[in-house]
Every structure is written in C-alpha cells, then in structure tokens.
Amino acid sequence: MFELRQALPKSTRYAIGGITIAILVIIWVAVTASGAFSAAVLPGPGDLFRSIPKMWNAPNFMAMNALTSLGRITAGFILAALVSIPLGILMGSFTPIRAAVNPIIIPMRFLPIAAAVPIFILWFDFGETMKITLLFVGTFVYLLPLVVETVDQVDDVYLRTAATLGATKSQIIKTILVPASLPAIFEALRVMYGIGWTYVMLAEFVTEEGTGYAGIGYLINKMRRFGSLSDVLVCVILILIIGVAVDRLLAFIGRLLFAWAQPAVKG
C-alpha cells in the first residue's frame, strides 16, 4: 500500500494533512457537543470564539503580548546564532578547539532549563536581561552541536583535494567548509527558532507585571489563575499560528538563499 520513503506531490501532502485536521476537528466538535466534558475540561469551538474578544482587547492585549515574546525569542536566537555559528565552524574544523569546549557544552545540554530559571533570576532579576539571556543559553547549548555536526558532514575528500592544490587552512574553511555547511546550518537555525517558545514561556511565567507588555507566557499564567481554559487555549493557538508563519517564512528564505542545495533546505 505504501512505499518506503515514497515521494508525494505537495498537493497530495497538503490534502492528506487537511483531511487529518478535519477529522480531528470533527471529533472535537462531536465530543464537546455531546456534553461528555465540561467547558472547564474541554472547551468547544463556541467557548474559544467567545474568549477571542476578551483576550484580544484591553486589558489582555493578547497580540501585543505575543509580539513582545516573539521579540525576546528573536533577540536570544540572534545572539545564540552569532556565537554558535563561528564557534561551531571552528570546533568542526579544529579538534583541539572542540576538545576544549565540549566539556562545558555537553553537560549543559542535560540541564533542565526550568532548573536554570531561579539562577538567572538571582543573577539578572526579572527584567529583559534575564529573559533574553535565558533564551540565549537555552538555544546556544543545542544549536552549537548541530553546527558542529553539519561541518563534520562535509566530505573529507574535498578538504584533501583543496590541500593538495595548495589551499591554506583559512582558504579551505572559507571556500569549502563554510559554503558546504551553510544550508544545513540554516535548517538547524530554523528548527531551533521554534524551541525559543518553550524557553520564553518559562521565563515569562515568573514575570513581575509592570509597564509595557509582559509577554504571552505571563498572560497564559494569568489566565490559568484568573481566567478559563478557553482563554489559555486561545493564547496557545495564537502561538501556533505565529510559529507556523515564522517557520514558513524561514523556509522560503532558505529556498531563496540556498536554491542550489535543495533538498538540504526543506520546505
């Protein structure tokens, strides 16, 4: 019936995905309409639609809080990329550098990010510095090994050929390792950007409300205590919409920048 790793036209993939979503929606509507669960346990479509104006308008301003969170994620992500990409290329190129950095990075990958939140609060209080630093560290420790791995995947035959032709180490890095690694590095960046939503939720859950917008994580925590489950779900749905939109944008940019490397940059 199905072939291993069968290639499907994009229209077919979209149709299959659409059918799956439609089935889940039908099940959701049927279950909530049956009265088997209360709105406090499983809100129906009507409950969500009633929550949208409440969450969209004052004093909640859901969209502005979501944009605040997106800005924090982007700031932490950019900082992590600026450090991870050059350091990862150096680690993938020179084994002594990898040997020096790995003892620090490898253990940090096993540190639950929730356990690090109190440490960052003690260091930086509850402000923007704490949140962006937490996002930077949380993204960096996972992005760096991915960059190193992409550099490792460049075939040694290209490096040996370039060295035989008289290329210097810096020339080999600039003309072979970096160009060959960039498409996969960009794909790793695209994946890791979405991870930022996990970290920003933790950072904003402990936000002290003050001036400006506290972030979607703070708003979700507030609705959990003083609102309803449908209010929380409306916020979650907005996060999903923003996440998918940003992912599609990054995929489009990747196809433009690295058209020559398809299908390394996946749509």
C-alpha positions as CSV (number, residue, x, y, z in Angstrom):
1,M,0.0,0.0,0.0
2,F,2.7,2.4,1.0
3,E,6.2,2.6,-0.4
4,L,9.2,3.3,1.8
5,R,10.1,7.0,1.6
6,Q,7.6,7.5,-1.1
7,A,7.7,10.9,-2.8
8,L,4.4,12.7,-2.8
9,P,3.4,15.8,-4.7
10,K,3.0,18.8,-2.5
11,S,-0.8,19.0,-3.3
12,T,-1.2,15.4,-2.1
13,R,0.7,16.0,1.1
14,Y,-1.4,19.1,1.8
15,A,-4.6,17.1,1.1
16,I,-3.7,14.3,3.5
17,G,-2.8,16.8,6.2
18,G,-6.0,18.7,5.6
19,I,-8.0,15.5,6.0
20,T,-6.3,14.7,9.2
21,I,-7.0,18.1,10.7
22,A,-10.7,17.9,9.5
23,I,-11.1,14.6,11.2
24,L,-9.7,15.9,14.5
25,V,-11.9,19.0,14.4
26,I,-15.0,16.8,13.8
27,I,-14.1,14.6,16.7
28,W,-13.5,17.7,18.9
29,V,-16.9,19.2,17.9
30,A,-18.7,15.9,18.4
31,V,-17.2,15.3,21.8
32,T,-17.8,18.8,23.2
33,A,-21.4,18.9,21.8
34,S,-22.2,15.6,23.4
35,G,-21.7,17.1,26.9
36,A,-19.3,14.4,27.9
37,F,-16.9,17.0,29.2
38,S,-17.5,20.4,30.7
39,A,-16.0,23.6,29.2
40,A,-13.6,23.7,32.1
41,V,-12.1,20.4,30.9
42,L,-12.5,20.6,27.2
43,P,-13.9,23.8,25.7
44,G,-15.8,23.7,22.5
45,P,-15.5,26.0,19.4
46,G,-18.1,28.4,20.8
47,D,-16.1,28.8,24.0
48,L,-13.0,29.7,22.1
49,F,-14.7,32.2,19.9
50,R,-16.2,33.9,23.0
51,S,-12.7,34.1,24.5
52,I,-11.2,35.8,21.5
53,P,-12.6,39.4,22.1
54,K,-11.7,39.1,25.8
55,M,-8.1,38.1,25.1
56,W,-7.7,40.4,22.1
57,N,-8.8,43.7,23.7
58,A,-7.8,45.6,26.8
59,P,-6.6,44.7,29.4
60,N,-5.2,41.5,28.0
61,F,-3.9,42.6,24.6
62,M,-3.0,39.1,23.6
63,A,-1.5,40.0,20.2
64,M,0.9,42.7,21.7
65,N,2.0,40.3,24.4
66,A,2.7,37.6,21.8
67,L,4.8,40.1,19.8
68,T,6.7,41.0,22.9
69,S,7.5,37.3,23.4
70,L,8.4,37.0,19.7
71,G,10.9,39.9,20.1
72,R,12.5,38.3,23.1
73,I,12.8,35.0,21.2
74,T,14.3,36.7,18.2
75,A,16.9,38.6,20.3
76,G,18.0,35.5,22.2
77,F,18.1,33.5,18.9
78,I,20.2,36.1,17.1
79,L,22.7,36.2,19.9
80,A,22.9,32.4,20.0
81,A,23.4,32.2,16.2
82,L,26.1,34.9,16.3
83,V,28.1,32.8,18.8
84,S,27.2,29.3,17.7
85,I,27.9,29.6,14.0
86,P,31.5,30.8,14.1
87,L,32.4,28.7,17.2
88,G,30.8,25.6,15.7
89,I,32.7,26.0,12.5
90,L,35.9,26.4,14.4
91,M,35.1,23.3,16.5
92,G,34.3,21.3,13.4
93,S,37.5,22.4,11.8
94,F,40.0,22.1,14.6
95,T,39.8,19.1,17.0
96,P,41.7,20.9,19.9
97,I,39.1,23.6,20.0
98,R,36.3,21.0,20.1
99,A,38.2,19.2,22.9
100,A,38.4,22.4,24.9
101,V,34.7,23.4,24.5
102,N,32.9,20.1,24.7
103,P,33.5,19.5,28.5
104,I,31.5,22.7,29.1
105,I,28.8,22.3,26.4
106,I,27.9,18.6,26.7
107,P,26.9,18.7,30.4
108,M,24.8,21.8,29.9
109,R,22.7,20.0,27.4
110,F,21.4,17.8,30.2
111,L,20.4,20.7,32.4
112,P,16.7,21.2,32.6
113,I,16.0,24.8,31.5
114,A,13.4,25.1,34.3
115,A,16.1,24.4,36.9
116,A,18.2,27.3,35.5
117,V,15.4,29.9,35.8
118,P,16.0,30.6,39.5
119,I,19.7,31.0,38.8
120,F,19.1,33.6,36.1
121,I,16.6,35.4,38.3
122,L,19.2,35.7,41.1
123,W,21.8,37.0,38.6
124,F,19.6,39.3,36.5
125,D,16.4,39.8,38.5
126,F,13.1,39.7,36.5
127,G,13.9,42.1,33.7
128,E,14.6,41.7,30.0
129,T,18.2,40.8,30.6
130,M,17.1,37.6,32.4
131,K,14.7,36.6,29.8
132,I,17.0,37.2,26.8
133,T,20.0,35.6,28.5
134,L,17.9,32.5,29.3
135,L,16.8,32.3,25.7
136,F,20.3,32.7,24.5
137,V,21.7,30.0,26.7
138,G,18.9,27.6,26.1
139,T,19.2,28.0,22.3
140,F,23.0,28.1,22.3
141,V,23.7,24.8,24.1
142,Y,21.6,22.9,21.5
143,L,22.4,24.9,18.4
144,L,26.2,24.6,18.8
145,P,26.4,20.8,18.5
146,L,24.1,21.0,15.4
147,V,26.5,23.4,13.7
148,V,29.5,21.2,14.6
149,E,27.7,18.2,13.2
150,T,27.0,19.9,9.9
151,V,30.6,20.8,9.5
152,D,31.6,17.2,10.3
153,Q,29.3,16.0,7.4
154,V,31.4,17.8,4.8
155,D,33.3,15.0,2.9
156,D,37.0,14.9,3.7
157,V,37.8,14.3,0.0
158,Y,37.1,18.0,-0.7
159,L,39.4,19.1,2.0
160,R,42.2,16.8,0.9
161,T,41.8,17.9,-2.7
162,A,42.0,21.5,-1.8
163,A,45.0,21.0,0.4
164,T,46.7,19.1,-2.4
165,L,46.1,22.1,-4.7
166,G,47.9,24.3,-2.2
167,A,44.9,25.9,-0.3
168,T,45.7,27.2,3.2
169,K,43.6,26.2,6.2
170,S,41.8,29.5,6.2
171,Q,41.0,29.2,2.5
172,I,39.7,25.6,3.0
173,I,37.4,26.9,5.7
174,K,36.1,29.9,3.8
175,T,35.7,28.3,0.4
176,I,34.7,24.7,1.3
177,L,33.6,24.1,4.8
178,V,31.5,27.2,5.3
179,P,29.7,27.2,1.9
180,A,29.1,23.4,2.2
181,S,27.7,23.7,5.7
182,L,25.6,26.8,5.4
183,P,22.4,25.1,4.0
184,A,22.3,22.6,6.8
185,I,23.2,25.3,9.4
186,F,20.3,27.4,8.2
187,E,18.0,24.4,8.6
188,A,19.2,23.9,12.1
189,L,18.6,27.6,12.8
190,R,15.1,27.2,11.5
191,V,14.4,24.3,13.8
192,M,15.9,25.9,16.9
193,Y,14.0,29.1,16.4
194,G,10.8,27.3,17.4
195,I,12.4,25.9,20.6
196,G,12.5,29.5,21.8
197,W,8.8,29.4,22.6
198,T,9.4,26.8,25.2
199,Y,12.0,28.9,27.0
200,V,10.2,32.2,26.8
201,M,7.1,30.5,28.4
202,L,9.3,29.6,31.4
203,A,10.9,33.0,31.6
204,E,7.6,34.9,31.4
205,F,5.8,32.7,33.9
206,V,7.8,34.4,36.6
207,T,7.5,37.9,35.2
208,E,6.6,40.7,37.6
209,E,3.9,42.7,35.9
210,G,4.9,46.3,35.3
211,T,4.9,48.8,32.5
212,G,4.5,47.6,28.9
213,Y,3.5,44.1,27.8
214,A,4.7,41.2,30.0
215,G,4.6,38.6,27.3
216,I,2.3,35.7,26.2
217,G,3.8,33.4,28.8
218,Y,2.8,35.8,31.6
219,L,-0.7,36.2,30.0
220,I,-1.2,32.4,29.9
221,N,-0.2,32.0,33.5
222,K,-2.5,34.9,34.5
223,M,-5.5,33.3,32.6
224,R,-4.7,29.9,34.2
225,R,-5.3,31.5,37.6
226,F,-7.9,34.1,36.9
227,G,-9.5,33.1,33.5
228,S,-10.6,29.9,31.9
229,L,-9.2,27.1,29.9
230,S,-10.6,28.5,26.7
231,D,-8.7,31.8,27.4
232,V,-5.5,29.8,27.7
233,L,-6.2,27.8,24.5
234,V,-6.8,31.0,22.5
235,C,-3.3,32.2,23.5
236,V,-1.8,28.8,22.6
237,I,-3.5,28.8,19.2
238,L,-2.0,32.3,18.5
239,I,1.4,30.9,19.4
240,L,0.9,28.1,17.0
241,I,-0.2,30.4,14.2
242,I,2.9,32.7,14.8
243,G,5.2,29.7,15.0
244,V,4.0,28.2,11.7
245,A,4.1,31.6,10.0
246,V,7.7,32.2,11.0
247,D,8.7,28.7,10.1
248,R,7.2,29.1,6.6
249,L,9.0,32.5,6.2
250,L,12.3,30.9,7.2
251,A,11.7,28.0,4.8
252,F,11.0,30.5,2.0
253,I,14.2,32.5,2.8
254,G,16.2,29.2,2.9
255,R,14.9,28.2,-0.6
256,L,15.9,31.6,-1.9
257,L,19.4,31.6,-0.3
258,F,20.3,28.0,-0.9
259,A,18.4,27.0,-4.1
260,W,21.5,25.2,-5.2
261,A,21.4,23.0,-2.2
262,Q,17.9,21.6,-2.5
263,P,16.6,19.4,-0.9
264,A,19.0,20.2,2.0
265,V,16.7,23.1,2.9
266,K,13.3,21.6,3.2
267,G,10.0,23.2,2.7
